[in-house]
């Protein structure tokens, strides 16, 4: 026994082993770890060279661990239906959250695009509003300038009548609209109403002022005509004015018949009968000799005038003058200023010139051309005067 103990002690000295190493031999895991660790070396013993077995041991150790883990997973209990529902619910909530996040991103992008569009539109509107303001300011300034120019008096100009050959003074920037007769001309002008009225009055003040039959007239000695009046009308863009005048000095004419434009407004049919006018009344014709004398004067080429007076269906007086001219033509002056059924604008004096006077189917006409035909009766080339009995 004593000898065995001594041998054991000697072996311990040669190969010393700790108690821990003996205990670790029981565990497979600890043995693998210690095999990878460093061995204790005695003081007198040399260290052996290192071998590259550590990595292999480590991989083996990992394999052992994985192989050992598998049976643990197999030991887990199977999932119940409630847990499965919870898992599916969680997945659905995750999907919803992800979808909501995507929706927010898309919504924000679209909102930004929409805001950009609105901002662009507002910028365009602002630019357009600025442009329109500038245009409005420019147009208003131009209108003011034009209005000032139209209000400014430019003086007068001269117009020569093709019908009468007389020279009339009219305001500048005026244009002939109509010369319906030898002694009445209508003009249009862009000038203002007040300026036209002022300049027309200035023109009349240059002529000799006459007063006869309770009316004022204006006589032009140079051209030898009398202005009996003028009419001025307002218009939207253009204003119109008409000048009525007669040949010679109307107040000094020694004729049996006064100029038709000088007759008073209340001139009646009875006064016409007294003055020797050819009167056509409802029951008879008066002063028929004046018509016969007029025909004789035409044959003898003596200047003459035939005045015709007749009533409308409403009983208003209408006067017509038929005058012979030096060139052999005839001038017809129609005076409808006393026709109360017409508007004030239509109560005017009209004049026409025709080549001949003749009878056609028991009616007296003034006409143009060689003959009167049925085709000419409804045209302006024929003017009906009265029925010849």
C-alpha positions in Angstrom: 0.0 0.0 0.0 2.8 2.3 1.0 4.5 1.6 -2.3 1.2 2.3 -4.3 0.8 5.7 -2.7 4.4 6.6 -3.5 3.9 5.7 -7.2 0.7 7.8 -7.4 2.5 10.8 -5.9 5.3 10.3 -8.5 2.8 10.2 -11.3 1.1 13.3 -10.0 4.3 15.2 -10.0 5.0 14.1 -13.6 1.5 14.8 -14.9 -0.2 17.1 -12.5 -4.1 17.2 -12.9 -6.4 19.4 -11.0 -9.6 18.3 -9.5 -11.5 20.6 -11.8 -10.3 18.7 -14.9 -11.6 15.4 -13.4 -15.0 16.9 -12.8 -15.1 18.4 -16.3 -14.6 15.0 -17.9 -18.2 14.2 -17.0 -19.6 17.0 -19.1 -19.1 16.6 -22.8 -19.3 20.3 -23.4 -16.6 21.2 -20.9 -14.3 18.6 -22.4 -14.6 20.2 -25.8 -13.9 23.6 -24.3 -10.8 22.5 -22.5 -9.5 20.6 -25.5 -9.5 24.0 -27.3 -7.8 25.7 -24.3 -4.1 25.9 -23.4 -2.5 23.0 -21.6 -0.6 23.5 -18.5 3.2 23.0 -18.9 5.6 22.2 -16.2 8.5 24.5 -15.6 11.1 22.1 -16.9 9.1 21.0 -19.9 9.2 22.8 -23.3 6.1 24.2 -24.9 5.0 22.1 -27.9 4.3 24.0 -31.2 0.8 25.3 -31.7 -1.5 23.3 -34.0 -4.3 24.7 -36.1 -7.0 22.5 -34.5 -8.8 25.3 -32.8 -11.0 26.2 -35.7 -12.0 22.7 -36.4 -12.9 22.1 -32.9 -15.0 25.3 -32.9 -16.9 24.2 -36.0 -17.5 20.9 -34.3 -18.7 22.6 -31.2 -21.1 24.7 -33.3 -22.4 21.7 -34.9 -22.9 20.0 -31.7 -24.8 23.0 -30.4 -27.1 23.1 -33.4 -27.7 19.4 -33.3 -28.5 19.8 -29.7 -30.9 22.7 -30.4 -33.1 20.8 -32.8 -34.6 18.4 -30.4 -35.5 21.4 -28.2 -37.6 22.9 -31.1 -39.4 19.6 -31.6 -40.3 19.7 -28.0 -42.3 23.0 -28.4 -46.1 22.8 -28.1 -48.2 23.3 -31.3 -49.9 26.7 -31.7 -53.6 27.1 -30.9 -56.3 28.7 -33.2 -56.4 31.8 -30.9 -52.7 32.3 -31.3 -53.0 31.9 -35.0 -55.7 34.5 -35.1 -53.6 36.9 -33.1 -50.7 36.4 -35.5 -52.9 37.0 -38.5 -54.4 40.0 -36.9 -51.0 41.4 -36.2 -50.0 40.8 -39.8 -53.2 42.5 -41.0 -52.6 45.5 -38.8 -49.0 45.7 -40.1 -50.3 45.7 -43.7 -52.9 48.3 -42.8 -50.2 50.5 -41.2 -48.0 50.1 -44.2 -50.9 50.9 -46.6 -51.8 53.9 -44.5 -48.2 55.2 -44.6 -48.2 54.7 -48.4 -51.5 56.5 -48.7 -50.2 59.4 -46.6 -47.2 59.7 -48.9 -49.3 59.6 -52.0 -51.8 62.1 -50.6 -49.0 64.5 -49.5 -47.4 64.3 -53.0 -50.7 65.0 -54.7 -51.5 67.7 -52.3 -48.1 69.4 -53.1 -48.8 69.1 -56.8 -52.3 70.6 -56.3 -50.9 73.4 -54.3 -48.3 74.1 -57.0 -51.0 74.2 -59.6 -53.1 76.6 -57.5 -50.1 78.8 -56.9 -49.3 78.8 -60.6 -52.9 79.8 -61.4 -52.9 82.5 -58.8 -49.6 83.8 -60.2 -51.1 83.8 -63.7 -54.2 85.6 -62.5 -52.1 88.2 -60.7 -50.1 88.8 -63.8 -53.3 89.0 -65.9 -55.0 91.3 -63.4 -51.9 93.5 -63.5 -52.1 93.5 -67.3 -55.8 94.3 -67.3 -55.3 97.1 -64.8 -52.6 98.6 -67.1 -54.9 98.2 -70.1 -57.8 99.8 -68.3 -55.6 102.7 -67.2 -54.3 103.2 -70.7 -57.8 103.0 -72.2 -59.2 105.5 -69.7 -56.4 107.9 -70.3 -57.0 107.6 -74.1 -60.7 108.2 -73.6 -60.0 111.3 -71.5 -57.6 112.6 -74.2 -60.2 112.0 -76.9 -63.0 113.6 -74.9 -60.8 116.7 -74.3 -59.9 116.8 -78.0 -63.6 116.6 -78.9 -64.5 119.3 -76.4 -61.8 121.6 -77.9 -63.2 124.1 -80.4 -61.5 123.7 -83.8 -63.3 126.4 -85.7 -65.3 126.1 -88.9 -64.9 124.9 -92.5 -66.8 125.5 -95.7 -69.1 123.1 -97.6 -70.4 123.7 -101.1 -73.9 122.4 -101.8 -74.2 120.4 -105.0 -78.0 121.0 -105.1 -78.1 124.8 -104.6 -74.5 125.7 -105.3 -74.3 127.8 -102.0 -71.3 127.7 -99.7 -72.2 126.9 -96.0 -70.0 127.3 -93.0 -70.1 124.3 -90.7 -68.0 123.1 -87.7 -64.9 121.2 -88.4 -64.8 117.4 -88.2 -68.3 117.3 -89.7 -69.4 115.1 -92.7 -72.4 115.4 -95.0 -75.0 112.8 -94.1 -77.8 113.7 -96.5 -78.9 116.6 -98.7 -82.5 115.8 -99.2 -83.3 119.0 -100.9 -81.9 122.1 -102.4 -82.1 124.1 -99.2 -81.6 121.6 -96.4 -78.4 119.7 -95.5 -77.8 117.2 -92.7 -74.3 116.6 -91.2 -72.9 114.2 -88.7 -70.0 115.0 -86.4 -68.0 113.2 -83.7 -67.8 116.5 -81.8 -69.7 117.0 -78.6 -73.3 118.4 -78.5 -72.4 121.5 -76.5 -69.4 122.4 -78.8 -71.5 122.0 -81.9 -74.2 124.2 -80.5 -71.7 126.8 -79.6 -69.9 126.8 -83.0 -73.2 126.9 -84.9 -74.3 129.9 -82.9 -71.0 131.6 -83.7 -71.5 130.9 -87.4 -75.0 132.5 -87.3 -73.7 135.5 -85.4 -71.5 136.3 -88.4 -74.5 136.9 -90.6 -77.0 139.7 -90.7 -79.8 139.1 -88.3 -83.4 139.6 -89.7 -86.7 139.7 -88.0 -89.9 139.2 -89.9 -93.2 137.4 -89.3 -92.2 137.2 -85.6 -89.2 135.0 -86.4 -85.4 135.5 -86.5 -83.4 134.7 -89.6 -79.8 135.1 -90.6 -78.9 136.5 -94.0 -75.6 135.8 -95.8 -74.9 138.7 -98.2 -71.9 137.1 -99.9 -73.8 133.9 -100.9 -77.2 135.6 -101.0 -79.2 133.1 -98.9 -81.1 133.2 -95.6 -80.7 130.6 -92.9 -84.1 130.0 -91.4 -83.0 127.6 -88.7 -81.0 124.6 -87.6 -81.7 121.4 -85.7 -79.2 119.6 -83.5 -79.7 116.0 -82.2 -77.7 113.9 -79.8 -76.4 110.5 -80.8 -74.5 107.6 -79.2 -71.3 108.1 -81.1 -72.1 110.8 -83.6 -74.2 113.9 -83.2 -76.2 115.3 -86.1 -77.2 118.8 -87.1 -79.3 120.1 -90.1 -79.2 123.5 -91.6 -82.3 124.9 -93.4 -81.9 127.9 -95.7 -83.6 129.7 -98.6 -82.5 131.7 -101.6 -82.1 135.5 -101.2 -83.2 137.8 -98.4 -86.4 136.1 -97.3 -87.7 139.2 -95.5 -87.3 141.6 -98.5 -88.9 139.4 -101.3 -91.8 141.2 -103.0 -93.7 138.2 -104.1 -97.4 137.3 -103.9 -96.4 134.2 -102.0 -94.1 134.3 -99.0 -91.3 131.8 -98.9 -92.8 128.5 -97.5 -90.2 128.4 -94.8 -91.3 131.8 -93.5 -95.0 130.8 -93.0 -96.1 130.7 -89.3 -96.7 127.3 -87.6 -100.4 128.1 -87.2 -100.9 128.8 -90.9 -104.4 127.5 -91.8 -106.3 126.4 -94.8 -108.5 129.5 -94.7 -105.4 131.8 -94.8 -104.2 129.8 -97.8 -107.4 130.4 -99.6 -107.0 134.2 -99.0 -103.4 134.1 -100.3 -104.5 132.6 -103.6 -103.0 129.2 -102.9 -104.3 126.2 -105.0 -106.4 124.6 -102.2 -107.7 121.1 -102.3 -110.4 120.8 -99.7 -112.7 117.9 -99.0 -115.7 119.4 -100.8 -114.0 121.5 -103.6 -110.9 123.0 -105.1 -110.2 126.7 -104.5 -108.1 129.2 -106.6 -107.9 126.9 -109.6 -106.8 129.9 -111.7 -103.4 129.8 -110.0 -102.7 126.4 -111.6 -103.8 127.7 -115.1 -101.5 130.8 -114.6 -98.6 128.5 -113.6 -99.0 126.4 -116.9 -99.0 129.7 -118.9 -95.8 130.8 -117.2 -94.2 127.5 -118.1 -95.1 127.9 -121.8 -93.8 131.5 -121.8 -90.7 130.4 -119.8 -91.4 132.9 -117.0 -90.2 132.0 -113.4 -93.3 131.0 -111.4 -94.4 129.2 -108.3 -97.5 127.0 -107.7 -98.3 126.4 -104.1 -100.6 123.6 -103.2 -102.4 123.2 -99.9 -104.3 120.1 -98.8 -105.3 118.3 -95.7 -104.4 114.9 -94.3 -107.0 112.4 -93.2 -106.5 113.7 -89.6 -107.1 117.3 -90.8 -103.5 118.6 -90.7 -102.3 121.1 -93.3 -99.6 120.1 -95.8 -98.1 122.6 -98.3 -96.3 121.8 -101.5 -94.4 124.4 -103.7 -93.7 123.7 -107.3 -91.0 126.2 -108.6 -89.6 126.6 -112.1 -85.8 126.8 -112.3 -83.6 128.7 -114.8 -82.4 125.5 -116.4 -86.0 124.4 -117.2 -86.3 121.9 -114.3 -88.8 121.9 -111.5 -88.2 122.1 -107.8 -90.7 120.5 -105.4 -90.7 121.6 -101.8 -92.7 119.5 -99.3 -93.7 121.2 -96.0 -94.9 118.6 -93.5 -94.0 120.6 -90.3 -97.7 120.9 -89.4 -98.5 117.2 -89.5 -99.1 116.4 -85.8 -99.4 112.7 -86.4 -95.7 112.5 -87.3 -93.0 112.7 -84.7 -91.0 115.8 -84.3 -88.1 114.3 -86.2 -90.3 113.6 -89.2 -91.8 117.1 -89.2 -89.4 118.5 -91.8 -89.3 120.3 -95.1 -88.1 118.3 -98.1 -87.1 119.4 -101.6 -86.6 117.4 -104.8 -85.7 118.4 -108.4 -87.4 116.8 -111.4 -87.0 117.2 -115.2 -90.6 117.6 -116.2 -94.2 118.1 -115.1 -97.0 116.3 -116.9 -100.4 114.6 -116.6 -100.8 110.9 -116.6 -104.2 109.3 -116.2 -105.8 112.5 -114.9 -103.1 113.1 -112.4 -100.4 115.7 -112.3 -96.9 114.4 -111.7 -93.3 115.7 -111.5 -91.0 113.1 -113.1 -87.6 112.3 -114.4 -87.1 110.7 -117.8 -88.9 111.0 -121.1 -92.2 109.5 -120.2 -94.3 108.4 -117.2 -95.0 104.6 -117.2 -96.6 102.3 -114.8 -93.3 100.9 -113.7 -92.1 104.3 -112.7 -95.1 105.2 -110.5 -93.8 103.5 -107.4 -90.3 104.9 -107.7 -88.6 108.1 -106.6 -88.4 109.3 -110.2 -92.1 110.2 -110.0 -93.8 112.6 -107.5 -97.6 112.8 -107.3 -99.0 116.4 -106.9 -102.8 116.2 -107.3 -105.7 115.0 -109.4 -106.7 117.1 -112.4 -110.4 117.5 -112.9 
